[in-house]
Amino acid sequence: MMPLTRSLQPALISTAFLFLLLATQGTAAAAIDCFKCHDRAAFQKRVVHSPASEGECSSCHSPHVARYPGLLQQKVQNLCYSCHAEVKAEISQGTVHQPVRQGECLACHNPHASEFAGLLRDRPTETCFTCHTGLAKNYKFTHSPYAKGQCDSCHQPHQSSYPGLLVKEPEALCLSCHPLASVRQKHPNFPAEPSNCGSCHNPHGSDRRALIRNVLHQPYAAGCNDCHSGKDVPVRVDTCLGCHPEVSEQMASSHNHLVRFGDNGCMACHSPHAGDDERLLKGKERHVCGKCHEATFKRHDSAKFKHKLTGACNDCHAPHGSNHPAMAKAPINEVCSGCHGKHGVFTHPIGEGVFDPRTGQMMTCASCHASKGTDYSFHTRFSGTRDLCTQCHRDY
């Protein structure tokens, strides 16, 4: 091909510039076309997502057809991470907030515009209460940050290396506002260096002054001497079992929570001073049990089908000990039929006299179903269309 003459080059450059101009105008026109159907006011709030403010609808949406709801080009979390790579890197370790772990960015954030910082759908505290419905919005005595809706003064919204998504180690977090000298002054004659604040205080609020938790351990309510014999003298497990002999019997079961957490394993789960209910647990069952069984909860959270009572561990399991596998409160078939009554009498043969050919053990509900989450409907361990049955019925 002959090289372009000098006389043709300016004309071609002008044509290229005109094409670029038209293409740019076409992009703007595409954004304007969106507002023929979509209310412009919804995109003109105090905080506007950058792509929306620049009219780059096509950076997230396909104009014609898409595989994902909202005509999105990818799954929601993948779209978000394509720009917010720092969040994706952040959640690769530690404890991850459940909606983040499940890719539900839009549970908290509006993708286009919001009246609130961070594109939150509502005020921060109201956004949190959307999921944390068990928390009271007001207490007789309310912790100041909680009363002001400053959840993020103590908690991280996406991920944390500390329990409860705290911004730092629990005791250090308390001491960041309450100097140690002040704490010591308000705890005269305390039998040890003041620590483990949550053992007595509710970080959100309480019906008692000083945010003391509502339910007091009886010896704590009467004084310290029933359990403490001197300053810095540890309270051992025998002291607890002296008042709770039934727990000692339960831990003597064939399947049990052996006391293996230092001198007093009871305090791995229970507060010795005060709690939010009569069990004096250090938190919700999901968090108390999750300290040791985090892998179980992660498997449950990532599964497609989840048993709705997984967070209520003690509904099915005996917390201290049981003579049934998995520390079940009763034989597994009885535990399951307690809620699934019809399946207790009308089901695939199970129970005594029916044996699983894979193990030689009695066939139970758990032979086919996994209560901690699976990728198959009805919580089956394999696909119910064929693979589940052929585990035992190989001739079919």
N, C-alpha and C positions, 0 to 999 in steps of 0.2 A: 504494500500500500504506500502511496506517495505521502510524504509529510504534509501537514496542513500548511496552507499559505498563511502569511501574516494577516491578510485581509479577512480570512475566515475566522481566526482565533477570537477577535473581540466579539463577533456575533455569537459564537458558541458559548463564550463566557457569560454573555448577557442572558442567553437562553437558560443556562444552568442556574444563574441567579434567580431568574423568574420562576423556574421549577421549584427551587428551594423555598422561595417566598410563598408560592401557592401551597406547597406541602405544609409549611408552617401554619398558614391560614386555615388549611384543611383540618389540622389538629385542633385548633381553637374552635373551629366550627363544630367538630365532633363533640367537644365538651359542651358547647352551647346547645346542641341537639339533645343532650341528656336532660337538660332542664325543661324541655318541652313536656316531659312526663314527670320528672322528679322535682319536688318543691325546692327551689333555690334557698329558701330560708333555712332549711335543715342543714345547709352547708355553710352558713354564715354566722356561726356562734363565736363565743369569745376565743376559743382555741380551735384551730382548724388544722387537720392533718395535712402535711405538706403536699402530698399528691392531689388531694382534693382542692386545696387552695390554688394550685397551679393548673387545675383543669385536666390533670392527667388520669382521667378515669380508666383509660385502657392499660395503665400500669398494673392494675389489679383485676379489672373486669374484661371479659370478652364481650364485644358488642352484639354478637349474634347467637352463639351457642357455647355451652361449657359443660364440663363433666361435674362441676361442683355447684352447690346452691348459691344464689346471688350472682350467677354467671361469673364466678371467680375463676381465675386461670389455674389456681392451685388450691390445695387445702389451706384453710385459714392460717394455721401456724406456720406453714412453709412460706406463705406470702409475707407474713410479719417478719420471719427470720431473714428473709432475703435482704431486708434493710437493717433490721435490729439484730445483727449477728452477735452483739455483745450479750444479749439476753440468752441466746442459744448456748453460748459458751458458759454463761453463768449457771445455767440449770443442769450442767453435765455432772454435777456432784452435789453432795449435801442433801438436805431435805428440801423438796420442791413442792410448792403450793399446788394443791390438787388440780385446780382449773388450768394451771400452766402445764402441769404434767400431762394433762389430757388434751392439750392443744386448744383450750377454750378461751382464747384471748378476748373474744367478744363478750364473754360473761362479765368482764369488768370494764372494757374499753369500747368506746364508740369509734368505728373506723373512719368516720368522716369529720365530725365536729362535735364539740362539747362546750358546756359552760364551765367545766372544771379542769384543773391542771391534769396533765397526763392523759387527756381525752377520756377520763373516767365517765361512766354513764350517769353517775349521781355524786353527791358529796361523798368523800371517802368513807365516812362511817356508815352511810346508807348502803354504799356498795358492799361493804363487808357484811352487813346485816342481811343482805340478800341470800347468802348461804348460811351464815352463822346465826340461824334463827333461834337457837337455844340460849343465846346470850340475852340477858335483860338489858334494855336500853338505859334504864335508870335504876339506881340503888338508893337506899336510904343514905348510905355513905359511899360516894363514888370517887374513884381515883381521878385526879385532876386531868391527866391526858385523855383518859377514857371519856370523861364528861365533855371534853372539848372536841371529841371525835378525832383525836390525833393518834389513830391506830399505828401509823408509821413511825411514831416516836419510839415504839418498842418492837414493832414487827416489820419484817421485810415482806414485800408483796409477792415476790417471785421465788426466791430461794434463800436458804440460810444454812450455815454450818452449826446452828444451835437449835435446841428443841423449841417447838412452838413458833418456828420461823422468827425467833428473836434476833435483834440486831447485834447482840453480843451475849456472852455467857451470862446466865440469869443473875447471879449475885453481883457481877460487875455492872450489869444494867441498873440494878436497884441503887448501887452505891454511886452511880453517876449523878443521881439527884439527891440521894440521902447519904451525906458524908458519914464515914465509919464512926467518927467521934460522936455524932448526934445519935447514931443507932445504939452505940454503947450506953449513952446517957439514958436512953429510953428503955433499956433492958437491964436495970440494976439486978444484981445477984443472979444473972443468967448463968446456968451451970456450965457454959462453954462460950467460946468466942461467937458472937451473934453471926449466923450464916443461914443458908437455906431458907430464905425469906418466905418462899411459897409454902413452907411447912405450916405456917400460921396465917399468912396474909393472902387475901384474894387480890390479884393485881388489877382487877377491874372494879370491884365494889363489893359491899357487904351490908348486912343489916346491923353489923356491930361497928363500934368505933375502931379507929386505927385499921380498918379493913380486915379485922380478924374474921376468918371464915365462920360461916353460920353454925356449923355443927362442931361442938367441942368434944374431944376425947375426954372421957369421964375423969381419968386421973389428972389431966391437964386442967380441967375446970376446977378441980379440988386443990390443986397445987402441984409442985414439982417433985416432992419427996417420995411419992409412991413409986416413981420410976428411977429418979436420979439419986445416986448415993454420995455424990461429991463432984466438985468442979473437974471437968475434963475426964470423968470416969464414964466410959461408954455404957450405954444401955444394951444389954445383950438379948438374944432371941429368947432365952429362958424367961426373962422378965415378961415378955409378951405372952408366951405360952402359959405362964402361971395364971393369967386371967382368961386365956382363950384355949383351954385344953382340947376343945373340939377340933381346932386347927391342927394340933399335934396329931390327932387321930387321922385326919384327912391326909396329912403329909406322909403318913405311914402306909398309904395305898401303893399299889404296884406301879401306878403312873402318877407322878407327883411333881410339884414344884419344890425341889429340894432347896433348902436354905443354903445358898452358896455365894451370897453377896456380902462378904466381910463378916463382921461380928453380929450384924443384925439384918438378915435377909428380908425381914418383914418390911423394913423401911425402903426396900427397893420399889415397892408398890404403894405402901400406905404412909400417910403422914402420922406421926406420933402425937400431934397436938390438935389439929383442927382440919376439917374438910368441908366439902360442899354437900355431902350426904353421909348417912350413917356408916358407910363402908370406909370413909376417910381415905379414899383413893387420891393419889397425887394428881390426877387429871381424869379425863375421859378414858374409858376402857381402850379405845382405839390407840391412844397415845401411851398409856401405861403398858399395855401388852406389846405395842409396837416397838418399845425400847429393845426388846429381845427378839421379837418376831417380825421385824421390819420386812424381811424377804417375803413373808406370807402376804403382807398388806400390799407390797409393791406388785406382786403377782395378781392379786385381786384387782388393784386399781388399773392395771394394764389390760385386763381381760375384757372381752366383748360382753360377756354375760356374767353378772355379779350377784351373789347372794345378798339380799338387802339387809340381813342382820349381821354381816361380818363385823361391823363396829360394835355390836352388842355381844361381846365374846362370852359373857357369863350366862347368856340365855341358853347356850348349848354346852359349854364347858364348865367343869368344876374348877374354881380358881386355885385351890390348894392341892387337891389330889383326888384321884378316882381309880377304881379298879377296872375301868373300861378304857380301851385304846383312845389316844388323843385326849385323855382326861375328860371324856364325855360325861355328862351328868347321869346318863343311863345308857343301856345298850343302844348302839347307833340307830337301829331301826325304830326304837321307841322315841328317840330324840327327834328324828325326822317326822314321824307320824304325829308328833305333838302338834305340828302346824299343818302337815300335809295328811290330814286324817284319811281321806279316801284312798290314798296310796298305801295305807297301812293294811287295808283289807282287799284291795283290788290292784294288783301289780304283778310284775314279773315275779316268779317264785323266789322268795328270800327267806332267811331265817334258818332255824335248826333243821337239819336234814337236807339242806340245799347247799351244795359246795361249789365254790368257784374252781373250775378245772385248772386255772392258771396258778393258783396258790394252795389249793387244798383246804382253804379256810371257808368259813360260813359265808354265804352270799348275803351281802347287806346293800343298803341304799348306796353306800360309798363305793361299792364295786363298780357301779356305772356312772355315778354322779360325783362331781367335785364341787364341794360347797364354797371353796375359796376362789372360784372364778374359772371360767373356761372360754374357749372361742366358739362353743357350740350351744345351740338353744337347749333349754331345759337343764343346763349345767352338766351335760353329759361329757364324759372324758374323751370320747371320740365322736365322729359324725354319726348321728342317729340313722342316717339313710342306709348304711351298710357296715361301716368300719366298727361301730360299737358292737354289733351283734356277732361279727365274725371273730372277735377276740376269743369267744368261747365256742361258737358254732362254726367251726372251720369247714365242715362238710357241705355247707349251704352256699 
